């Protein structure tokens, strides 16, 4: 009975076709960290500059920093981060993209 997800209910579902939007992530939640990594990988996959794609960043712990080691993105494990993810460059390319290939 009740909500099976409890306190870990997620209000974000990653949309591969259109990931743009405003996000507020609680980085102590593993799902939210994974969600952030998926957005970073989207930038990487489509050669989008992170500084141009993540806009209006606000981080509760001061300056937000992330780094990549090998194939893994390291993101903070605490704090709240909010930002607007804009994929203008990807939007311009969508007419030429075969998304079935991208999803494979």
Secondary structure, DSSP 8 states (H G I E B T S, - for coil): ---TTGGG-------SS---EEEEEETTSHHHHHHHHHHHHHHHHTT--HHHHEEEEEETTSS---EEETTEEE--SSSEEEEEE--HHHHHHGGG--HHHHH-
